[in-house]
Amino acid sequence: MDVPAEKREQALILSLIDKYQLASKEFIEVGCGDGYNLRVFQKKRMSGIGIDASAEAIQRAKEKNLPGIRLIHADATKVNLKKRDILFLLNVLEHVEQDMEFLKKLHRLLRRNGYLFLAVPAHSKAYGYADKNAGHYRRYDKQHLCHVLQESGFHVEEMFSVGFPVCNFYTWVFNTYCKFRGDNQFDQKKTYVSGIEGKPGYYPPVFQIASKVFFPLFSILIKIDALFLKTDLGNNYVVMARKS
């Protein structure tokens, strides 16, 4: 499913890659899922590695036939790899219970002064069914996120608040609908399928149908967020940090 917020995050990250002339640098994406982001990076002729803990997700990514991309089914904190210049961690950290410990372990995958691109859901007060359904342990407040990054050995270079007002609206609708249905259970198992597009049972059937109608429109309207990227109003953060 092409979620408007994730497409907007991709566009913003690609603009940063252009701004800092990083397209020729090798990367590692931890939590690559079925290759949703890898496909975009590959079209930009970037080369690197995609790692995921889900065997099914890696198999789906392989079916996309992505030249220049090596795919690994593994625990990224334990795999032995040559250091790269870029680490992508996109909509992954919220799925990890011990997030700071996780980041510290990934720190070793980057070369000195390497870049970390991070995307996470914003605002702890907004935590709701959408997060529980996805297996999110938390949403991040700006100050806390900066603290976690600093303590893990990263220095924030760029930080953006993504998705206001469109993402905020459809997340609220989704949470309200599911609250009305009585669905309010945390399901950490969903972590292993959250990166697989179209996985049956991940979203309620009504939402699956509605998304096909409204998401293409929202993907256009969400570009309004360009007016609010430097505020703290969006439903997601996109961060570019450097290895300290």
PyMOL commands that set and color helices and strands:
alter all, ss='L'
color gray80, all
select helices_A, chain A and resi 4-19+36-43+55-62+93-95+99-109+124-126+129-134+142-151+166-181+188-192+205-227
alter helices_A, ss='H'
color red, helices_A
select strands_A, chain A and resi 27-30+48-52+69-73+84-90+110-121+154-162+236-243
alter strands_A, ss='S'
color yellow, strands_A
deselect
rebuild
show_as cartoon
